[in-house]
Amino acid sequence: MFKKTIFRLSVIFYTLLISIYVYWLFNTPNLNIAGLAASAVSVLVFGIAGADCLRSVFLSFSGEPEVDVTQGLGARTLRPGNMHPVLKMFLALLLSRIIVYILAYALSIVANGYEGALLDTLWIWNKGDAPHYLGIAQNWYVTQGDPRFHIVFMPFYPLLVNAFNRAVGNIFVSGMALSLLFTVISGLALYELALLDMDRISARRAVKFQMLLPAAFLLSAPMSDALFLMLSILCLLAARKKQYLLACLVGGLAAFTRILGVILIVPVFVEILGDMRRIQKESGKKAKGLVSPFLALLLIPAGLGAYLFVNLSVTGNAFQFLTYQKEHWGQQTGWFFNTANYQTNMFLSRFVSDPPEAFGLWLPNLICLILTPVLMLAAQRVKPPAPLPESEDEQLNAFNFQHVYRGQAILSRLKRQPYPIRASYMAYFLAYYAVSMGATWLLSAPRYLMCCFPVSIALASCLRNRRVVTVAYVVLFLLQMAYMYCYVAGWPVY
């Protein structure tokens, strides 16, 4: 029954995707080979990943018990201080952000020459969307002049900056301090979330990958990225711990921070339904107690509703932000494969005439647009490790070891092989990707995808060999430095 249902769902999914793509082909003028190839690749990868996701989501509704990832771990490893080194991670994350500030300062000197001491040049972070958020924090939304267009930036982050600034007295410092705090909390929450599905070494790797993504330095800027990342991770962490009301409340705040926060309803729904099916299978009765979590899901879009109310109260039109996005920024919802098409064309057209725009804006967008779904597909197809034998003797024999005292170390080594990425995370990524990458004038693909936490978990799932992981760290670090250089040098990095 499962196989037939999954097959039918896959056929429906592929039919819809291909039909939309073919319709787009016949209604898009001036297509060229490069743009067409990029759009076709994006559709192909998304289609395969989407079909795999449908299968994994449907299987998560089978009611099978969840895998215990602590199996085979000893009491020493499971000590709270070892499994949850909060203080050590807090200090490490804080140090990583300080290093980012220092490196950005050094790169600024290379790009622009000496312009003052480190603390005197923190203004290099006040660019892109940062002045808009800080302006809202200081003056709220206005209806005159150019700042009237800033209603498109959602209010939760500016509200927090405004509240914090009452104690600090400097709006820029307040924004920087809050972004720093939210980034550190994001790292701690991501570790706890990853730890639910993988061993602590892999969970730490997920945090490292998150902080090393090419656009991760933007978490330090006074913008809403760090807050949104923190809220989305905390939302799923609460859902995984079956605290569904809390998860939906936090998800509502995420939707009050960015419109993409509404998409959190997808993974929370998958978690609730999967939990309901498990309860039904174990008890043989309907899980009546899970009706209220489904109602609580309404709290997530309520965050967007609050933003619409702000639009209404300021401008008299609840959807004024859509008008400004279209008229002022040329921004509308579209198809991600159309984005792949025009991003390719923009890169090729600017390759010679405007290298900073070509390599600072369009190429990073295009790389993230194509390669991120490939990564997620690979993480979805990671083969789980074989189940551990039940008895201790069988465990020891299974690993062919020579010294009994090494048994626990070998078992611990096995647990470094994480399971495929969770179905709810993959569903969240695909929905997030389709909406965020479908913008008709996408300028911030690396930044948007950096705020999608399943990406870093996918990296930790795919990369398990120590040498490969080390190489990945180095490559990501160099990419982040190159992207940060473009940012501080004034290239079009948004």
C-alpha positions as CSV (number, residue, x, y, z in Angstrom):
1,M,0.0,0.0,0.0
2,F,2.8,2.4,0.9
3,K,4.6,1.8,-2.4
4,K,1.5,2.4,-4.5
5,T,0.6,5.6,-2.6
6,I,4.1,6.9,-2.8
7,F,4.2,6.1,-6.5
8,R,1.0,7.9,-7.1
9,L,2.1,11.0,-5.2
10,S,5.3,11.1,-7.1
11,V,3.5,10.9,-10.4
12,I,1.2,13.8,-9.4
13,F,4.2,15.8,-8.2
14,Y,6.3,15.2,-11.3
15,T,3.2,15.9,-13.6
16,L,2.6,19.3,-11.9
17,L,6.2,20.3,-11.9
18,I,6.8,19.4,-15.5
19,S,3.5,21.0,-16.6
20,I,4.5,24.3,-14.9
21,Y,7.9,24.2,-16.4
22,V,6.7,23.5,-19.9
23,Y,4.1,26.3,-19.6
24,W,6.9,28.6,-18.5
25,L,9.1,27.5,-21.5
26,F,6.4,28.4,-24.0
27,N,5.6,31.7,-22.4
28,T,9.2,33.0,-21.8
29,P,10.7,35.0,-24.7
30,N,14.3,35.2,-25.6
31,L,15.5,32.0,-23.9
32,N,19.1,31.1,-24.6
33,I,21.0,27.9,-24.2
34,A,22.8,28.9,-21.0
35,G,19.7,30.1,-19.2
36,L,17.7,27.1,-20.4
37,A,20.3,24.7,-19.2
38,A,20.4,26.3,-15.8
39,S,16.7,26.2,-15.4
40,A,16.5,22.6,-16.6
41,V,19.1,21.5,-14.0
42,S,17.3,23.3,-11.2
43,V,14.0,21.6,-12.2
44,L,15.7,18.2,-12.4
45,V,17.4,18.4,-9.0
46,F,14.3,19.9,-7.3
47,G,12.1,17.3,-8.9
48,I,14.2,14.4,-7.7
49,A,14.6,15.9,-4.2
50,G,10.9,16.6,-4.0
51,A,9.9,13.1,-5.0
52,D,12.3,11.7,-2.4
53,C,10.9,14.0,0.2
54,L,7.4,12.9,-0.5
55,R,8.5,9.4,0.1
56,S,10.3,10.1,3.4
57,V,7.4,12.3,4.7
58,F,4.9,9.7,3.9
59,L,7.0,7.0,5.6
60,S,7.3,9.2,8.6
61,F,3.5,8.9,9.0
62,S,3.8,5.1,9.2
63,G,3.8,5.2,13.0
64,E,7.2,3.4,13.4
65,P,9.0,4.3,16.7
66,E,11.8,6.9,16.5
67,V,15.4,5.7,16.4
68,D,17.3,6.1,19.7
69,V,20.5,7.8,18.7
70,T,22.0,7.3,22.2
71,Q,22.0,3.5,21.7
72,G,25.5,2.1,22.4
73,L,26.7,5.2,24.3
74,G,28.0,4.8,27.8
75,A,27.0,6.7,31.0
76,R,30.1,8.9,30.8
77,T,29.3,10.1,27.3
78,L,25.7,10.7,28.2
79,R,26.6,13.0,31.2
80,P,24.9,16.4,30.7
81,G,28.2,18.2,30.9
82,N,29.5,16.1,28.0
83,M,26.4,16.0,25.9
84,H,25.4,19.6,26.5
85,P,28.6,21.7,27.0
86,V,26.6,25.0,27.0
87,L,29.3,27.3,28.5
88,K,32.1,26.0,26.2
89,M,29.9,26.3,23.1
90,F,28.7,29.8,24.1
91,L,32.3,31.0,24.5
92,A,33.4,29.3,21.3
93,L,30.5,30.9,19.3
94,L,31.2,34.3,20.9
95,L,34.9,34.0,20.0
96,S,33.9,33.0,16.4
97,R,31.9,36.2,16.0
98,I,34.7,38.4,17.4
99,I,37.0,36.7,14.9
100,V,34.6,37.6,12.1
101,Y,34.7,41.3,13.2
102,I,38.5,41.3,13.2
103,L,38.7,39.6,9.8
104,A,36.2,42.0,8.3
105,Y,38.3,44.9,9.6
106,A,41.5,43.4,8.1
107,L,39.8,42.8,4.8
108,S,38.4,46.4,4.9
109,I,42.0,47.7,5.2
110,V,43.1,45.5,2.2
111,A,40.1,46.7,0.1
112,N,39.8,50.4,1.2
113,G,43.0,51.2,3.0
114,Y,43.4,52.2,6.7
115,E,40.3,54.3,7.8
116,G,40.6,54.0,11.6
117,A,40.7,51.5,14.4
118,L,38.5,48.5,14.7
119,L,35.8,50.1,16.8
120,D,35.9,53.3,14.7
121,T,35.1,51.4,11.5
122,L,32.2,49.2,12.6
123,W,30.2,51.3,10.2
124,I,31.2,48.9,7.5
125,W,28.4,46.7,8.8
126,N,25.8,49.4,8.3
127,K,25.1,48.7,4.7
128,G,22.6,46.8,2.6
129,D,19.3,46.4,4.5
130,A,20.9,47.4,7.8
131,P,20.1,51.1,7.6
132,H,16.5,50.3,6.8
133,Y,16.1,48.1,9.9
134,L,17.8,50.6,12.1
135,G,15.7,53.4,10.7
136,I,12.5,51.5,11.5
137,A,13.9,50.8,15.0
138,Q,14.5,54.5,15.6
139,N,11.6,56.2,13.8
140,W,9.1,53.3,13.2
141,Y,7.4,53.2,9.8
142,V,6.8,56.5,8.0
143,T,4.6,57.5,5.0
144,Q,6.8,60.2,3.5
145,G,9.9,60.2,1.4
146,D,12.1,57.2,0.5
147,P,11.7,55.6,4.0
148,R,8.0,55.0,3.3
149,F,9.2,52.0,1.2
150,H,10.8,50.4,4.3
151,I,7.4,49.0,5.3
152,V,8.5,45.9,3.3
153,F,10.9,45.1,6.2
154,M,9.0,43.3,8.9
155,P,8.9,44.8,12.4
156,F,9.9,42.2,15.0
157,Y,13.7,42.8,14.8
158,P,13.3,46.6,14.8
159,L,11.0,46.4,17.8
160,L,13.6,44.4,19.8
161,V,16.3,46.8,18.8
162,N,14.2,49.8,19.9
163,A,13.5,48.1,23.2
164,F,17.2,47.3,23.8
165,N,18.2,50.7,22.7
166,R,16.4,52.3,25.6
167,A,19.1,50.9,27.9
168,V,22.0,51.3,25.5
169,G,21.3,54.7,23.9
170,N,22.9,53.9,20.5
171,I,20.7,52.3,17.9
172,F,23.6,50.9,15.8
173,V,25.3,49.4,18.8
174,S,22.0,47.9,20.0
175,G,21.4,46.3,16.6
176,M,24.9,44.9,16.5
177,A,24.7,43.5,20.0
178,L,21.4,41.8,19.5
179,S,22.6,40.2,16.2
180,L,25.6,38.9,18.1
181,L,23.4,37.5,20.9
182,F,20.9,35.9,18.5
183,T,23.8,34.3,16.5
184,V,25.3,32.7,19.6
185,I,21.8,31.4,20.7
186,S,21.3,30.1,17.2
187,G,24.4,28.0,17.4
188,L,23.5,26.6,20.8
189,A,20.0,25.7,19.6
190,L,21.2,24.2,16.4
191,Y,23.5,21.9,18.4
192,E,20.6,20.7,20.6
193,L,18.4,20.2,17.5
194,A,21.1,18.2,15.6
195,L,21.8,16.2,18.7
196,L,18.4,14.6,18.5
197,D,19.4,12.9,15.3
198,M,23.1,12.4,15.4
199,D,26.0,12.0,17.8
200,R,27.6,15.0,19.5
201,I,30.6,15.2,17.1
202,S,28.3,15.5,14.1
203,A,26.1,17.9,15.9
204,R,29.1,20.2,16.6
205,R,30.0,19.9,12.9
206,A,26.6,21.1,12.0
207,V,27.1,24.3,14.1
208,K,30.6,24.8,12.6
209,F,29.2,24.4,9.1
210,Q,26.4,26.9,9.9
211,M,29.0,29.5,11.0
212,L,31.2,28.8,8.0
213,L,28.7,29.1,5.2
214,P,29.8,31.8,2.8
215,A,27.1,34.3,3.8
216,A,27.2,33.5,7.6
217,F,29.3,36.7,8.3
218,L,26.0,38.6,7.6
219,L,24.6,37.2,10.9
220,S,26.8,39.7,12.6
221,A,25.2,42.7,10.8
222,P,22.3,44.7,12.3
223,M,19.7,42.9,10.2
224,S,17.0,40.3,11.0
225,D,19.0,37.3,9.7
226,A,20.3,36.1,13.1
227,L,16.9,36.6,14.8
228,F,15.1,34.6,12.1
229,L,17.6,31.8,12.1
230,M,17.3,31.6,15.9
231,L,13.5,31.5,15.9
232,S,13.2,28.9,13.2
233,I,15.7,26.6,15.0
234,L,13.9,27.1,18.3
235,C,10.6,26.4,16.7
236,L,11.7,23.0,15.4
237,L,13.5,22.2,18.6
238,A,10.3,22.7,20.5
239,A,8.3,20.7,18.0
240,R,10.8,17.8,18.2
241,K,10.4,17.8,22.0
242,K,6.6,17.7,21.4
243,Q,6.1,21.2,22.9
244,Y,3.8,22.1,20.0
245,L,2.1,25.2,21.5
246,L,5.5,26.7,22.2
247,A,6.8,25.7,18.8
248,C,3.9,27.5,17.1
249,L,4.3,30.6,19.3
250,V,7.9,30.8,18.3
251,G,7.0,30.1,14.7
252,G,4.6,33.0,14.8
253,L,7.4,35.3,16.0
254,A,9.5,34.0,13.1
255,A,6.6,34.9,10.7
256,F,6.6,38.4,12.3
257,T,10.3,38.6,11.5
258,R,10.2,37.4,7.9
259,I,7.4,36.3,5.6
260,L,9.4,33.1,5.1
261,G,8.6,32.2,8.7
262,V,5.2,31.2,7.7
263,I,6.7,28.2,6.0
264,L,7.6,26.8,9.4
265,I,4.0,25.5,9.5
266,V,5.2,22.8,7.1
267,P,7.8,21.0,9.3
268,V,5.7,21.5,12.5
269,F,2.7,19.9,10.7
270,V,4.8,17.0,9.6
271,E,6.1,16.5,13.2
272,I,2.6,16.6,14.7
273,L,1.1,14.2,12.2
274,G,4.0,11.8,12.6
275,D,3.7,11.9,16.4
276,M,-0.1,11.3,16.1
277,R,0.5,8.3,14.0
278,R,3.0,6.8,16.4
279,I,0.6,7.3,19.3
280,Q,-2.2,5.7,17.4
281,K,0.0,2.7,16.5
282,E,1.3,2.2,20.0
283,S,-2.1,2.6,21.7
284,G,-4.4,1.3,19.0
285,K,-6.6,4.4,19.7
286,K,-7.1,7.8,18.0
287,A,-4.7,10.4,19.4
288,K,-7.4,12.9,20.5
289,G,-4.9,14.9,22.5
290,L,-3.2,16.1,19.4
291,V,-6.2,18.0,18.0
292,S,-5.1,21.1,20.0
293,P,-1.6,21.1,18.4
294,F,-3.2,21.3,14.9
295,L,-5.2,24.3,16.1
296,A,-2.0,25.8,17.5
297,L,-0.6,25.8,14.0
298,L,-2.7,28.8,13.3
299,L,-0.4,30.8,15.5
300,I,2.3,30.6,12.9
301,P,0.5,32.5,10.1
302,A,-0.9,34.8,12.9
303,G,2.6,36.4,12.9
304,L,2.1,37.4,9.2
305,G,-1.4,38.6,10.2
306,A,0.2,40.9,12.8
307,Y,2.4,42.3,10.0
308,L,-0.5,42.9,7.8
309,F,-2.2,44.8,10.6
310,V,0.9,47.0,10.9
311,N,0.6,47.7,7.2
312,L,-3.0,48.6,7.6
313,S,-2.5,50.9,10.6
314,V,0.4,52.7,8.9
315,T,-0.7,53.0,5.3
316,G,-4.4,52.1,5.3
317,N,-3.7,49.0,3.1
318,A,-2.9,45.7,4.7
319,F,-1.0,44.6,1.5
320,Q,0.8,47.9,0.8
321,F,4.2,46.1,1.2
322,L,3.4,44.0,-2.0
323,T,2.8,47.2,-4.0
324,Y,6.1,48.7,-2.9
325,Q,8.0,45.5,-3.5
326,K,6.7,45.4,-7.1
327,E,6.9,49.1,-7.9
328,H,10.1,50.1,-6.0
329,W,12.2,46.9,-6.0
330,G,10.7,45.0,-9.0
331,Q,10.0,42.1,-6.7
332,Q,7.3,39.5,-7.1
333,T,6.8,35.8,-6.6
334,G,7.8,33.6,-9.4
335,W,9.4,30.3,-10.2
336,F,12.8,29.2,-9.0
337,F,13.8,27.9,-12.5
338,N,13.0,31.3,-14.0
339,T,15.5,32.7,-11.4
340,A,18.1,30.2,-12.5
341,N,17.5,31.4,-16.1
342,Y,17.8,35.2,-15.5
343,Q,20.7,34.8,-12.9
344,T,22.7,33.0,-15.6
345,N,22.0,35.6,-18.2
346,M,22.9,38.4,-15.8
347,F,26.2,36.8,-14.9
348,L,27.1,36.3,-18.5
349,S,26.1,39.8,-19.5
350,R,28.1,41.4,-16.7
351,F,31.1,39.0,-16.9
352,V,33.2,41.5,-18.8
353,S,31.4,44.8,-18.4
354,D,31.0,44.8,-14.6
355,P,33.1,42.1,-12.9
356,P,32.2,43.2,-9.3
357,E,28.5,42.7,-10.1
358,A,29.1,39.5,-12.0
359,F,31.2,37.8,-9.3
360,G,29.9,39.6,-6.2
361,L,26.1,39.2,-7.0
362,W,25.1,36.9,-9.8
363,L,27.6,34.1,-9.6
364,P,27.2,33.5,-5.8
365,N,23.4,33.6,-6.3
366,L,23.6,31.0,-9.2
367,I,26.0,28.7,-7.3
368,C,23.7,28.6,-4.2
369,L,20.6,28.2,-6.4
370,I,22.0,25.1,-8.1
371,L,24.2,23.4,-5.6
372,T,22.1,23.7,-2.4
373,P,19.3,21.4,-3.7
374,V,22.1,18.9,-4.8
375,L,23.4,18.9,-1.2
376,M,20.0,18.4,0.3
377,L,19.3,15.5,-2.1
378,A,22.6,13.9,-1.1
379,A,21.7,14.3,2.6
380,Q,18.4,12.7,1.9
381,R,20.0,9.6,0.4
382,V,22.6,9.0,3.1
383,K,22.5,5.4,4.1
384,P,21.9,4.9,7.8
385,P,24.3,2.8,9.8
386,A,23.4,-0.8,10.4
387,P,21.5,-1.3,13.7
388,L,23.6,-2.3,16.7
389,P,23.4,-5.9,17.9
390,E,21.4,-6.2,21.1
391,S,23.8,-8.0,23.4
392,E,27.2,-6.7,24.4
393,D,29.0,-9.8,23.2
394,E,27.5,-9.5,19.8
395,Q,28.4,-5.8,19.7
396,L,32.0,-6.6,20.5
397,N,32.2,-9.5,17.9
398,A,30.6,-7.3,15.3
399,F,33.4,-4.8,15.3
400,N,36.2,-7.4,15.4
401,F,38.3,-5.6,18.0
402,Q,41.2,-7.0,19.9
403,H,40.9,-5.3,23.2
404,V,37.7,-5.3,25.3
405,Y,38.3,-1.8,26.8
406,R,38.2,-0.3,23.3
407,G,34.6,-1.6,22.7
408,Q,32.9,1.6,23.8
409,A,35.2,3.8,21.7
410,I,34.4,1.7,18.6
411,L,30.7,1.9,19.3
412,S,31.0,5.7,19.8
413,R,32.8,5.8,16.4
414,L,29.9,4.1,14.8
415,K,27.5,6.7,16.1
416,R,29.4,9.4,14.1
417,Q,27.6,8.1,11.0
418,P,24.3,10.1,11.2
419,Y,21.0,9.2,9.7
420,P,19.6,10.8,6.6
421,I,18.1,14.2,7.1
422,R,14.8,14.2,8.8
423,A,11.7,14.3,6.6
424,S,10.2,17.5,8.2
425,Y,13.5,19.3,7.7
426,M,13.6,18.4,4.0
427,A,10.0,19.4,3.5
428,Y,10.8,22.8,5.1
429,F,13.8,23.3,2.9
430,L,12.0,22.5,-0.3
431,A,9.1,24.9,0.6
432,Y,11.6,27.5,1.7
433,Y,13.7,27.1,-1.4
434,A,10.7,27.3,-3.8
435,V,9.4,30.5,-2.3
436,S,12.7,32.3,-1.5
437,M,14.5,31.4,-4.7
438,G,11.4,32.2,-6.8
439,A,11.7,35.9,-6.4
440,T,11.6,37.7,-9.7
441,W,14.6,39.9,-8.8
442,L,16.7,37.8,-6.4
443,L,19.7,39.6,-4.9
444,S,20.5,37.6,-1.7
445,A,20.4,33.9,-2.4
446,P,23.5,33.0,-0.3
447,R,22.0,35.0,2.6
448,Y,18.5,33.6,2.4
449,L,19.8,30.0,2.2
450,M,22.2,30.5,5.0
451,C,19.2,31.2,7.2
452,C,17.7,27.8,6.3
453,F,19.1,25.6,9.1
454,P,18.6,22.2,7.3
455,V,21.5,23.2,5.0
456,S,24.1,23.0,7.8
457,I,22.5,19.8,9.1
458,A,22.7,18.3,5.6
459,L,26.4,19.1,5.4
460,A,27.0,17.3,8.7
461,S,25.0,14.3,7.4
462,C,26.9,14.1,4.1
463,L,30.4,14.7,5.2
464,R,31.6,12.1,7.7
465,N,35.2,11.4,6.8
466,R,37.5,13.5,9.0
467,R,39.8,14.5,6.2
468,V,36.9,15.4,4.0
469,V,35.3,17.5,6.8
470,T,38.6,19.3,7.3
471,V,38.8,20.2,3.6
472,A,35.2,21.3,3.7
473,Y,36.0,23.6,6.7
474,V,38.9,25.2,4.8
475,V,37.0,25.6,1.5
476,L,34.0,27.2,3.3
477,F,36.2,29.5,5.3
478,L,38.0,30.7,2.2
479,L,34.7,31.2,0.4
480,Q,33.4,33.2,3.4
481,M,36.5,35.3,3.3
482,A,36.1,36.0,-0.4
483,Y,32.5,36.9,0.0
484,M,33.2,39.1,3.0
485,Y,35.9,40.9,1.0
486,C,33.3,41.6,-1.7
487,Y,31.0,42.9,1.1
488,V,33.5,45.3,2.8
489,A,34.9,46.4,-0.6
490,G,31.4,47.8,-1.5
491,W,30.6,45.2,-4.2
492,P,26.8,44.4,-4.6
493,V,26.5,41.9,-1.8
494,Y,23.1,42.1,-0.1
